Amino acid sequence: MSTNEHERPASADAVQSHRGDADVSQPATLSETNRGVVDAVQAALDLDLPIPDLLDFDEAGDDAAGAGSASGGKRPAWRGWRGVRRFDGLGQPVELLAEIALEAPLSARLRRALRRAEPVVVLVIVPSAAWVRPVEGVVKRASGHKAECLARTAQPRPSTAVDPDAEAADLVAGGHPVVAITPDRGWLAPLLLAAADHVVVVPPLDAAQVGLAVRIWCGRRTRAGMAPGDLSGLDLPDVAAALRPGSTPADCLSRIRRASHARIGAPDGDAVTPLDRLTGYGEAHAWAIRTVADIARVRRGEMPASCLEGAVLFGPPGTGKTTLARSLARASGVVCIETSVGHWFANSPGFLDSITKQIAHFCDRLELAAKQDGCAIGFCDELDALPNRSRLDDRNALWWNTVITYCLLRFEALRKAGVVLIGATNHVDRIDAALLRPGRFDLQFLIAPPDEAGRLGIVRVHLGDDLGGADLTAAARLSHGMTGATLAGCVRAARSRARAADRPMRLDDLLAEIAPADARSPVRLRGVALHEAGHALVAHRLGLAVVQVTTRGGAHHDGSTVLRLSDPTPDRAGLERQVIGLLAGRAADAVLGNGATAGASEDLREATRLLAAVHASLGLGDTLRVVVDQEHAAMLLREDPALAGLVEADLRRLQGVAETLVRADRAAILELVEALLTRRVLTGDEVAELAALNRPRFRVPAGHRDVPPRPTGSDFTGRLGPAAAS
């Protein structure tokens, strides 16, 4: 290449604005110089010539492609056989990468101004703090060490002894080129921002630039190429660490891909479930699908990044909040960087400045990833560990206010940079309200334990190729109340059980882990089944939606009947139907079993609370007075004998109604008992089918019966005679 190929005005790769004092360079992929180097390298590969012969710019002039030398501002020769081992001033891969990255942003005109020591002020905005020193070296070599460089790798601490503007004014007044290098304009003195003649923005490394660096460093041909995603999550030192002496291009590219996976990949051993296979997430899943489409629009330039919405996922532990965030990132093809407040403390001494540095490191990585890929996802687990400032005492508020305020500022900046923030918590009510406002975490989604369809899908995903074609309905039903994490553990335990027996996994293995064999005696199991059957049948007759009934025990119950209450504002009749449903289990014990037992204590407690609320909280009793809220109404029973008498009368009346309904449905309840003992769990639909086959039979006392008129012409047996037949 000759010198005059490069001594030309700024190309389209580095368009500069001359309207006013600032000269703004826009980023591009590769400059004409770099494209020429690529062509030369490709020619060498095609001609099977040694690359250094074609990259020898020793006498090519000031603007030859390569790296700047320490003398005269000339870019040095690329020397070395089978790769760059020694060359003027560039002994490290990070310097080679920095030279290639600045080839386009530092235009020929600006390089001439630096070499001639013209009194220009230049701002160089780099992707991250790790770029500052290498870029400073490029600038010094390009200027022949005549430029005054002001390198800012962190925000300077405020000082009353030093005025930043005065310090900057002294540099400018020196008559030399002044080059300020920083990843954040806010770290520079306002005077420098106002006085800048040129603003150079250095974009993150792209695949073409890294490919060129690898070919120059190794001096070998390779058929392997780089995809843009191979650099996701990598900063300048990460890429430089992959270029090692004596390595082949394939070695370097392999290290780069491994480094990218280490930076952004899921933790080892954690498989990421495809987003379209996730089940049981409700509205959160619809938001995730919508966000994937929006991220694609942002990356294509069809939508501003500020329109992306963040979200807080809340719910019990193990419901899959982290899984949803990782699946969203995998589906959108962008980097997902995870952190937590616990991680900040575990990786620092715990002092205030060290915690803010951890937050800054997390945010800086996200900003770099968003610059590289057009968007990124930041996941903050256990978000409630950032305390609500309204609940802090004065002592703790002094420390935490600084941390939370810094988070608010950085999170808001991340959203503007194209980062989708996702938080996860078990207690959304403990999160500071400022974090939940639009512009940070916009939306909140409850991630509850999955329903039967969701559990079925979760089990199928974790089984993979195991039990293909098997009917998993029983597993889904028996796992009521289990979270996705619990189900995943059951699948792992079932595989372990099969390996221990040295055979393929069977459905029995899975069911044994989800619902182990019941150790209770047959008599006790029958009593539990009778109690739950009474709840389910009577509730169904009263029009209450039965979701599921089971004899499976829990920490605080021997069995359970799950109802779905659809009316948020019931009247008194609706509340009394709920109470009858609660008392129906005790009624079944009394009418069809061996008598009422202490197992109905929880049912009685809830029934008492509802009836106390009818009289003391909801205005549905004899008075309109509201004494306390609904949750505390039952506490008044100790202090108010009149209220206690009303509630007791209602309980006895409704207990009688429940016993009447149980007697009428005796056959259906006993049939349901047998079904529960056989299958352990029944759905609401199965309860309804069984109830339809057994109509209730009510016994009416003789004195209350309606006696129909005797038919004319009938005989004493009531059968029609010939006269009636005619």
DRENLUMLUM-836580 format. One line per 10 residues: number of its first residue (from 1); for each residue z, x, y of C-alpha. Coordinates in steps of 0.001 Angstrom, whole numbers, plus 524288, in hexadecimal, padded with zeros to 5 digits. Layout:
NUM = Z/X/Y; ...
***
This chain:
1 = 80000/80000/80000; 7FD37/804BA/80DB7; 805B7/803AC/819AA; 7FD04/7FA64/8212A; 7FE70/7F048/81669; 80C78/7EE64/81AC0; 80C0E/7F0EB/82949; 80889/7E347/82D83; 80F50/7D811/8349D; 8193C/7D013/82D32
11 = 812B5/7C85E/82260; 81523/7BA52/81E85; 82008/7BF5F/815E0; 82827/7C2F1/821C8; 823F4/7BA08/82CCF; 82B08/7BD8C/83956; 82DB5/7B49E/844C4; 82BA3/7BA40/8525B; 83011/7AE3C/859E0; 83B9A/7B40B/860EE
21 = 843BB/7BFB2/85D4F; 845C8/7BD31/84ED3; 83C3D/7C1DF/8448D; 83E53/7B98F/8385E; 83906/7BE99/82B80; 836B8/7B477/8210C; 838A4/7B7FB/812BE; 82D60/7B91B/80965; 82B7A/7BCD5/7FB49; 823F7/7C9BE/7FBF6
31 = 81DDF/7D096/8079D; 81016/7D5E5/807C3; 815F0/7E34D/8055B; 81D2D/7DED0/7F946; 81134/7D7B2/7F473; 809CB/7E466/7F60E; 81415/7EB84/7EE23; 81339/7E107/7E3BB; 8047A/7E29E/7E36D; 805F9/7F136/7E229
41 = 80FB2/7EFB5/7D721; 806DD/7E600/7D058; 7FB6E/7EF36/7D1D4; 80380/7F9E4/7CBB9; 806CB/7F111/7C06D; 7F8B9/7ECE7/7BE98; 7F3AC/7FAD8/7BF7B; 7FEF4/80019/7B76D; 801D1/809FA/7C23C; 80F31/80F3B/7C5BA
51 = 8152F/80654/7D00D; 81A6B/8114E/7D8B3; 80C79/8161C/7DB16; 8095B/80912/7E170; 81666/807C3/7E873; 815AB/81517/7EF13; 8162E/811ED/7FD95; 81A7E/81F9E/8011B; 81102/821C1/80C45; 80D59/813A8/80ED5
61 = 813B0/812BA/81C30; 81EBD/80B76/8226E; 81BF4/7FE19/81CA9; 818E0/801B4/80EA6; 81F6E/7F956/80468; 82BFE/7FED3/7FF59; 83956/80242/80455; 83CEA/808A1/81124; 840B8/816DE/8112A; 84B98/81D45/81853
71 = 84263/8251F/82127; 838E0/81FBA/82AEC; 83A2F/811AA/82659; 82F3C/8134F/81C60; 82FF3/80BF9/80FA9; 830CA/815FA/804D1; 8283C/81892/7F92F; 82B2E/811BA/7EC6B; 82C54/81CF6/7E306; 82FC3/81E9B/7D4DA
81 = 828BF/81D33/7C802; 82A4A/810DA/7BFE9; 83291/80A8D/7CA53; 839C8/80D74/7D6C6; 84413/81780/7D394; 844A3/81F1F/7E03F; 83E8F/81C20/7ED35; 841D9/81E78/7FB4A; 84E5A/8175E/7FEFB; 84D4D/80CFC/7F453
91 = 85575/810EB/7E8C9; 85B22/803A5/7E59F; 854DD/7F6DF/7E120; 85BD8/7EF45/7EBCB; 854AE/7F75A/7F607; 8478B/7F4F4/7EF8E; 84A15/7E65B/7EF16; 84E5E/7E617/7FD41; 84207/7ED5A/80176; 83956/7E3B5/7FA41
101 = 840E7/7D7FE/7FF72; 83F88/7DC94/80D94; 8311E/7E030/80CA4; 82CCF/7D30C/811F1; 837E8/7CF67/81B3F; 83798/7DCA6/82241; 82A1E/7DBAB/8284A; 821EF/7E75D/82C10; 82449/7E485/83A68; 832FA/7E449/838AE
111 = 832BE/7F0BA/83084; 82B52/7F7AA/83B5C; 83559/7F31C/84552; 84055/7F877/83CFF; 83992/80590/83ACA; 836DD/806FB/84940; 84521/80412/84C46; 8417C/7F8E0/85535; 84D92/7F1CE/85A86; 84BDC/7E584/85272
121 = 85681/7DCDF/84CD8; 853CA/7D826/83F06; 85B7B/7CE96/836CE; 85983/7CFD1/8281B; 85EB7/7C42C/82071; 8603E/7C7C8/81211; 862D4/7BEE3/8065C; 870A0/7C3DD/803C4; 87A78/7CE40/80780; 875D0/7D6C5/7FC39
131 = 868F6/7D8CD/8036F; 86ED5/7DE27/80FF6; 87069/7EC94/80C5B; 86366/7EDF6/80502; 85C29/7E76F/8103C; 86332/7F055/819B7; 85DC3/7FBE5/81221; 84FED/7F656/812EE; 8513A/7F474/821A5; 85666/80232/823BA
141 = 84B6A/8083D/81BC8; 84147/7FFDF/822A3; 84668/80417/83007; 8484D/81250/82C99; 856ED/81016/82E2A; 854F1/80CDA/83C8A; 859B9/7FEBD/83BEB; 867BF/7FAD1/83E5C; 86B5B/7F219/832CA; 8762D/7E801/8338A
151 = 87926/7E3D8/8258F; 88183/7D7BC/82361; 88575/7D53C/81540; 8906A/7CBD8/818C5; 89521/7C3E9/82434; 89C39/7CD22/82D83; 8AA74/7CA5A/8302C; 8AD55/7C5BD/83E09; 8B2F9/7D084/8465C; 8B869/7D07D/85424
161 = 8B5F2/7DF1A/85551; 8A740/7DE89/85303; 89DDC/7D553/859CA; 89202/7D32A/850C2; 888FD/7D08B/85C2C; 88D72/7DCC3/86345; 88B6C/7E4DC/85706; 87DD4/7DF20/85538; 87A93/7E16F/8638C; 87DFB/7EFD2/8622D
171 = 874CB/7F10A/8567A; 8698F/7EA75/85D93; 86BBB/7F29F/869AE; 86A27/7FF1A/861C9; 85B60/7FDDA/86242; 85979/7FECD/85388; 854C5/7F456/84A24; 86035/7EBAA/8462F; 85F28/7E51F/838DA; 869AC/7DB86/834B5
181 = 869C7/7D87C/82626; 871A4/7CD0D/820D3; 870BF/7C176/81795; 876D8/7B86E/821D0; 87317/7B7AE/8303A; 880BE/7B2F7/83359; 88602/7C07E/83016; 87EB1/7C6AE/83B84; 88268/7C777/849CA; 87C8C/7BC70/851F7
191 = 87669/7C6A4/85AD0; 86E4A/7CC0E/84F9A; 86986/7BE7D/84BE9; 8654D/7BBF8/859DB; 85F1B/7C95F/85BE9; 8576B/7C9F3/84F26; 84908/7CDA4/85092; 84630/7CBFA/84220; 84C95/7C3B4/837A9; 848F6/7C80B/829F6
201 = 84CA1/7BF2F/81EA1; 84C93/7C60C/81178; 84A8D/7BC5B/8065C; 8508F/7BE5C/7F8D7; 848B2/7C643/7EF2C; 83DEF/7BEB1/7E86B; 837A3/7C0EB/7DB34; 82BE8/7C833/7E0B2; 8344B/7D1CE/7E848; 83D32/7D498/7DCBD
211 = 83178/7D60D/7D3C8; 82BB6/7E005/7DD26; 8389B/7E77B/7DDB6; 8397E/7E7C5/7CED9; 82BA3/7ED15/7CD88; 82DEC/7F77B/7D7E3; 83B18/7FB61/7D25C; 836A2/7FC3D/7C43A; 82886/80043/7C658; 8242D/7F8CD/7BA42
221 = 81BBB/7ED46/7B763; 8218C/7E0EF/7B19C; 81C12/7D421/7AD14; 828C2/7CD09/7B018; 82986/7C571/7BCB1; 83482/7BFF8/7C4E8; 836B7/7B1A9/7C7C1; 83D59/7ADA7/7D47F; 848D7/7A85F/7CCC0; 84B84/7B5DD/7C6FF
231 = 851DE/7B9C9/7D3DE; 85A84/7ADE3/7D575; 86843/7B174/7D97A; 86546/7BFED/7DB37; 86844/7C7CF/7E754; 86261/7D4E0/7EB00; 86C3D/7DD37/7E350; 86A0F/7D4E0/7D71B; 85B88/7D7C1/7D727; 85DAD/7E60E/7DA86
241 = 866DC/7E792/7CEF8; 85BB4/7E3DE/7C5D7; 8534D/7EF64/7CA4D; 85868/7FB33/7C307; 852CB/808C8/7C0A6; 84A28/809C1/7B4AB; 84936/7FAF1/7B2DE; 83CB4/7F3CB/7AF8D; 83859/7E808/7B794; 83BD8/7DF3D/7AC2D
251 = 849A4/7E4D5/7AC2F; 84B1A/7E250/7BABA; 845F0/7D46C/7B9F1; 84EB4/7D175/7AE69; 85A96/7D642/7B5E8; 856D5/7CDE9/7C198; 855D8/7C1B2/7B93D; 862D7/7C492/7B2A4; 86940/7C6B1/7BFC8; 863E6/7B9D0/7C4D2
261 = 86909/7B2B0/7B8E7; 87645/7B91D/7BAA7; 876C8/7B50E/7C8EA; 87285/7A6F2/7C782; 872F4/7A388/7B911; 87D16/79AD3/7B2A7; 888BF/7A1F6/7ACCC; 885EF/7A7E8/79F9A; 8868E/79E1E/7949C; 884F0/79243/79D7C
271 = 87824/78B62/79AE7; 872E3/7835D/7A62C; 86F2B/7758E/7A233; 86258/770D8/7A826; 864BC/76727/7B311; 85C7F/75C8E/7ACC1; 86500/75D25/7A085; 871F2/75B54/7A776; 8783E/74E0B/7A553; 88432/7470B/7AA5E
281 = 8836D/74B9B/7B895; 87F68/73ED9/7BF17; 87C45/73FF1/7CD98; 87EA5/74EA1/7CD91; 87354/75076/7C418; 86A41/74892/7CCD3; 86E69/75102/7D870; 86BB2/75D60/7D097; 85DF8/758BD/7CD13; 85B74/7556C/7DB54
291 = 860A5/76299/7DFCB; 8578D/769F5/7D692; 84BF4/7630A/7DCD4; 85133/765C7/7EA8A; 8531B/77441/7E792; 844F1/77507/7E332; 840B8/76ED7/7F010; 848F3/77879/7F7E0; 84312/78411/7F09B; 83555/77ED5/7F344
301 = 83875/77D5C/801AE; 83718/76E90/80168; 8453B/76BBD/804FF; 84F78/772B6/80D51; 85ABC/778CC/805F5; 86462/7717A/80E90; 8609D/764CD/80795; 8665B/76973/7FA9D; 87340/76303/7F708; 87F02/7697A/7F0DA
311 = 888CA/76257/7E85C; 89687/762BA/7E2D7; 897BE/75F30/7D47B; 8A545/75A26/7D11C; 8ABA9/754EC/7C4F4; 8B434/758C3/7B961; 8B31D/76678/7B3B0; 8A860/768F2/7A9D8; 89EFF/75E4A/7AE5D; 893C6/767CF/7B0E8
321 = 89401/76A5E/7BF80; 89041/778AB/7BDF1; 885DF/77508/7B3EF; 87F45/76BEB/7BD9C; 87ED7/7767C/7C823; 878ED/78080/7BED5; 86F0C/776E1/7B976; 86AF0/77332/7C746; 868C9/78184/7CA96; 86106/783DB/7BE12
331 = 8587B/777F3/7C08C; 855C4/77BDC/7CE9F; 85315/78A21/7CB3F; 85C38/78FD7/7D578; 8682B/79886/7D51A; 8756F/7925F/7D275; 880F1/79AC9/7D6C1; 88E64/7965F/7D256; 89B9F/79922/7D826; 8A94A/7936D/7D970
341 = 8B566/79583/7E195; 8BBD7/79B65/7D599; 8B096/7A51E/7D49B; 8B2D7/7A93F/7E2C8; 8C113/7AC5E/7DFF8; 8BE87/7B2A6/7D2BC; 8B4AD/7BC20/7D892; 8BC66/7C021/7E488; 8CA3E/7C419/7E866; 8CC26/7B667/7EDCA
351 = 8CDBD/7BA3B/7FC02; 8C731/7B1F2/8065B; 8BC6C/7BBAA/80990; 8B979/7BE10/7FB29; 8B813/7AF72/7F891; 8AEA5/7ADD4/803F3; 8A6D2/7B950/7FEA5; 8A5CB/7B27A/7F184; 8A0E6/7A62D/7F84D; 8975B/7AE47/80040
361 = 89242/7B4F5/7F3EA; 88FCE/7A7C4/7ED7A; 888EE/7A271/7F983; 880FB/7AED0/7FBC2; 87BC9/7AE67/7EDCC; 877E6/7A03D/7EF95; 870FE/7A2F6/7FC6A; 86972/7AE27/7F640; 865A6/7A5A6/7EAA7; 86133/79AD3/7F3CC
371 = 858C8/7A498/7FB42; 852AE/7A969/7EE9C; 85024/79C53/7E7EC; 84FC0/792DE/7F354; 85C2A/78C3D/7EE8E; 8687E/78EF2/7E6AC; 873FA/787A7/7E0C5; 88221/78B47/7E32F; 88C61/785E6/7D9ED; 89AC0/7864C/7DDCB
381 = 8A3C5/7824B/7D2BA; 8B195/77D09/7D4C2; 8AE6E/779EE/7E2E6; 8BBA0/7735C/7E4C4; 8C1D6/780E6/7E421; 8BDEA/7817C/7F276; 8C94F/77933/7F744; 8C85F/76D84/80040; 8CCF7/7727D/80D7B; 8D34C/76578/810AF
391 = 8DD00/76798/80580; 8E0E3/7758D/808B5; 8EDBD/77965/80ED9; 8EDDD/7828E/81A77; 8F01F/78EB0/81255; 8E49A/78C9B/8091A; 8DBBA/786F8/81394; 8DC14/793CA/81B19; 8D5CA/79AFA/80F99; 8CCEB/79081/809D0
401 = 8C733/78B9E/816B3; 8BFF6/79875/8183B; 8BA65/797E9/80A65; 8B641/789AC/80B37; 8B04A/78B2C/818B6; 8A875/796DD/81415; 8A3C4/78F0A/80850; 89F8F/783E1/81123; 89785/78CE3/819C3; 89119/7943D/80E97
411 = 88E66/78813/80670; 887D4/78178/811EC; 87F5F/78D8C/81413; 87BD1/78D9C/805A4; 876D7/77FAF/8065F; 86DF3/7834A/811B9; 868EA/78EE6/809E2; 86467/78639/7FEAF; 8702A/786C1/7F59D; 8746B/77AB9/7EE07
421 = 88334/77B14/7ED18; 889AF/774BE/7E154; 89861/773E4/7E004; 8A06A/76FBC/7D447; 8AE44/76ABA/7D401; 8B79E/76269/7CC1B; 8BDED/75D1D/7D888; 8B461/75982/7E345; 8BF74/7539D/7EB50; 8C53E/76140/7ED2D
431 = 8B91E/766FD/7F3AB; 8B923/76939/80258; 8B189/75E6B/8092E; 8A98C/76835/8110A; 8A37F/76D81/8048C; 89EAF/76006/8009B; 89771/75CCC/80D07; 88872/75CCF/80D88; 882F1/76A6B/80F13; 88C06/7706C/804FE
441 = 88F0D/76828/7F902; 88823/75B89/7FC99; 88A3C/75315/7F086; 894DF/750AA/7E67B; 89251/74CA7/7D85E; 89C31/748C7/7CE13; 8996D/74F82/7C11D; 8A125/746FE/7B7BC; 8A239/7486B/7A8FA; 89534/743DA/7A352
451 = 892C5/73683/79D69; 88DFA/734A6/78F7E; 87FC0/73755/792D5; 883B4/74367/79A6C; 88C28/74876/78F58; 8810C/74644/785D0; 877E6/74E66/78E4D; 881F7/75929/7903B; 88484/75A6C/781B0; 875F9/75AE2/77ED8
461 = 873C2/765A1/788EF; 87EC1/76E1F/7837E; 87A7E/76BFC/7756B; 86D19/771B6/77820; 865CD/77245/76B35; 871A7/76E37/76325; 87293/7606C/75D80; 864C4/75D30/76198; 861FB/74EE4/75EF4; 87036/74B92/75C14
471 = 875FB/73F2A/761D6; 88015/743EF/76BA3; 8849A/73675/76FDA; 891A6/737D6/768E6; 89409/744EE/76F89; 89116/73F10/77CDF; 89A20/7337A/77A8E; 8A56D/73B2D/774F5; 8A4F9/744C6/78042; 8A888/73ABF/78A9F
481 = 8AF53/74155/7961C; 8AABB/74F04/79264; 8A42F/7579F/79C84; 89811/75FCD/79AA5; 8A04D/76C1C/7990B; 8A86C/765B0/78E63; 89C40/7612A/78730; 8965B/76ECB/78806; 8A2D0/7741C/781F6; 8A1EA/76A15/776F3
491 = 893FF/76E56/773E1; 89811/77CAC/77383; 8A37E/77980/76A8D; 89A9C/7718C/76199; 89150/77D1A/7605B; 89CBF/785F1/75D44; 8A154/77C64/752D8; 893CB/77C8C/74C92; 89305/78B79/74D03; 8A046/78C81/74679
501 = 89B29/783E7/73B76; 88E88/78BF5/73ADE; 885AF/7802B/73C5C; 87DAD/77947/746D3; 884CF/770E4/75098; 886CB/7629D/74CC8; 889FD/75681/754BA; 89740/75603/74E1C; 89A78/7633E/75423; 897E9/75E02/761B5
511 = 89F58/75156/75F96; 8AAE0/758DD/759F8; 8ABD0/76098/766B1; 8A9B2/7550E/76FC5; 8B2B2/74BC2/76863; 8BB43/752C9/75E75; 8C0AE/74AF4/7530D; 8CBA4/741E0/75732; 8D8E0/74647/7520B; 8DFB0/7394B/754D2
521 = 8E3DF/73092/74988; 8DB45/72511/74589; 8E5CA/71B74/749E7; 8E67D/7216D/7577A; 8D7AA/7221D/758A1; 8D693/713B9/75538; 8E0B7/71079/75F79; 8D905/71831/769B9; 8CC63/71196/765AC; 8D2BD/7040E/766B8
531 = 8D823/7070A/77448; 8CB0F/70BED/7798E; 8C37F/700E1/772EF; 8CC21/6F720/77A20; 8C908/6FDB2/78713; 8BA6E/6FE24/78485; 8B844/6F059/77F38; 8C060/6E952/7895B; 8BA8F/6F158/7947E; 8ACF6/6EDE9/78FB1
541 = 8B05F/6DF5E/78EF0; 8B582/6DFFE/79CE8; 8A8BB/6E5A8/7A1FB; 8AD9E/6F38D/7A40A; 8A384/6FDF3/7A094; 8A7D9/705FC/794D3; 8A22C/713BE/794D3; 8A869/71934/7889A; 8B3EE/71742/77F7F; 8B929/721EC/776A3
551 = 8C4B4/725A8/76E38; 8C39D/733D7/7726A; 8D046/7385A/7785F; 8D29D/7407A/7847F; 8DDA7/7478D/78B35; 8E428/73AF1/78FAD; 8DE4C/73043/7871C; 8DB7A/72D0F/778E4; 8CEA8/72601/77BC1; 8C711/720E1/78758
561 = 8BEC8/7159B/78C1F; 8B623/718D7/797BE; 8B26E/70DC8/7A103; 8A8EA/70DDE/7AC56; 8AE2F/705E3/7B7CA; 8A2A6/70216/7C037; 8A980/6F9EA/7CAB3; 8AFDF/702AD/7D4FC; 8B685/6F729/7DBC5; 8BB0A/6EDA0/7D12D
571 = 8C20A/6E0F4/7D40C; 8CED4/6DD0D/7CD7F; 8C7E6/6D752/7C1A4; 8C061/6E40C/7BFE8; 8CCD4/6EC1E/7C0AA; 8D38E/6E342/7B6E7; 8C824/6E50A/7AD71; 8CA5C/6F3B3/7AE5C; 8D8D3/6F1A8/7AB8C; 8D5D5/6E91B/79FAE
581 = 8CCCD/6F3BC/79A9E; 8D7CC/6FDA0/79C47; 8E187/6F4E5/79526; 8D816/6F16D/78A1E; 8DB61/6FDB3/78242; 8E9D0/6FA31/78262; 8E629/6EC1D/77F0D; 8DE61/6F0BF/77333; 8EA08/6F8BE/76EAA; 8F2E4/6ECD7/76FFA
591 = 8E9D5/6E28F/76A0D; 8E235/6EA05/75F9E; 8EA9B/6F60C/75D59; 8F8BD/6F944/75B03; 8FD26/6F5D9/768BC; 8FC5D/6FC13/77635; 8FF16/70AAE/77705; 901C7/714D6/78180; 8F37E/718F4/780AD; 8F033/70E88/78ACD
601 = 8F8C9/71481/79578; 8ED6E/719F7/79D48; 8E678/70CCF/79CA0; 8F2B7/705F1/7A19D; 8F442/70FE1/7ACA5; 8E667/70D95/7B18F; 8E783/6FECA/7B01A; 8F442/6FF0C/7B7DF; 8EDFC/7071E/7C29F; 8E292/6FDA3/7C3EC
611 = 8EB33/6F18C/7C47F; 8F482/6F7F2/7CE3D; 8E8BA/6FAEB/7D6C8; 8E470/6ECBA/7D5ED; 8F122/6E86F/7DC5B; 8F48D/6F40D/7E51A; 8E7D0/6FAAA/7E90B; 8DBB7/6F231/7E793; 8DFF8/6E534/7ED39; 8DC36/6DDF1/7E0CB
621 = 8E9CB/6D8AA/7DD6C; 8F22B/6CE3B/7E3DA; 8F2D0/6D5A7/7F0D5; 8E90E/6DD10/7F932; 8F2B5/6E7C2/7FC4B; 8EE3B/6F5B4/7F926; 8FA60/6FDC9/7F6F9; 8F523/70A93/7F138; 8E836/70FF4/7EC8E; 8E356/70C92/7DF09
631 = 8E712/71984/7D8AA; 8F566/7181C/7DC70; 8F719/70992/7DA77; 8FE12/70B10/7CD5E; 908AC/71355/7D3C8; 90D52/70748/7DB3C; 9118F/700C5/7CEA9; 91E0F/708DB/7CEB6; 921CF/70439/7DC3D; 91C62/6F65F/7DCBC
641 = 921C6/6ED39/7D22E; 91966/6E1F6/7D6C3; 90D03/6E9FE/7D51D; 911C6/6EEAB/7C7D9; 913C5/6E090/7C3A3; 905FA/6DCA9/7C7AA; 8FFE4/6E831/7C072; 90806/6E5A0/7B440; 903D1/6D754/7B411; 8F58D/6DB2B/7B560
651 = 8F6B5/6E542/7AA8F; 8FC90/6DB83/7A0F7; 8F288/6D115/7A46C; 8E705/6DA4A/7A2C5; 8ECE3/6E024/79658; 8ECA5/6D26B/790BE; 8DE66/6D0D4/7948A; 8DB2F/6DDCA/78DF5; 8E1F4/6D9A4/78164; 8DA84/6CCC4/78168
661 = 8CD92/6D40A/782BB; 8D15E/6DD66/777CF; 8D470/6D221/76E9A; 8C74A/6CBEB/771D1; 8C011/6D8A7/76F02; 8C7C9/6DC61/762EA; 8BBCA/6DDDB/75A31; 8B412/6E5E6/76402; 8BF9C/6EED5/766F8; 8C243/6F188/75897
671 = 8B3DD/6F474/75640; 8B3F2/6FDA4/761D2; 8BFDA/7048A/75C1F; 8B849/707A1/74FAD; 8ACA4/70C88/75775; 8B564/7159B/75F72; 8BBE7/71B13/75359; 8AE7B/71E2F/74DC5; 8A742/72356/759D7; 8B2A6/72740/762C5
681 = 8AAE9/72392/76EF7; 8A2E4/7179E/772E8; 89AD7/714F7/77EF8; 89BD3/708F4/78772; 88F10/703D6/781E3; 8945F/704BD/77414; 8A0A3/6FD7C/7782B; 8982B/6F2D9/77E2A; 88FEE/6F1A7/771CF; 89BF2/6F038/76948
691 = 8A1EF/6E632/772A2; 89569/6DE27/77243; 89681/6DCFC/76383; 8A46C/6D7A7/76432; 8A67A/6CC45/76D60; 8B482/6CA69/77224; 8BC51/6BF23/76C40; 8C64F/6B902/77544; 8D134/6B07D/76FA7; 8D481/6A4FA/7786B
701 = 8E1AA/69DF9/77657; 8E03A/69023/77131; 8E5E5/689E3/77D3C; 8DBC3/69086/785E2; 8CFAB/68D98/77E08; 8C508/684A5/78343; 8C311/67A33/77877; 8B4FE/6754F/77839; 8B2C4/6666C/776C8; 8B15A/661D9/768B4
711 = 8A2F0/65F8F/7659C; 89F28/6517C/762F3; 89C1E/64EB2/754CC; 8A254/65ADC/74F83; 8AAE9/65B6B/74396; 8B89E/6610B/74309; 8B3D9/66EC5/740AB; 8AC32/66EC2/74D2E; 89F2D/66F3F/7463E; 894E7/665F3/74B5E
721 = 892C5/6597B/742E8; 8865A/651B4/740EC; 88889/6494E/74D0F; 8897B/65539/755C4; 87E0F/65BB3/74F22; 875C7/6502C/7525C
***
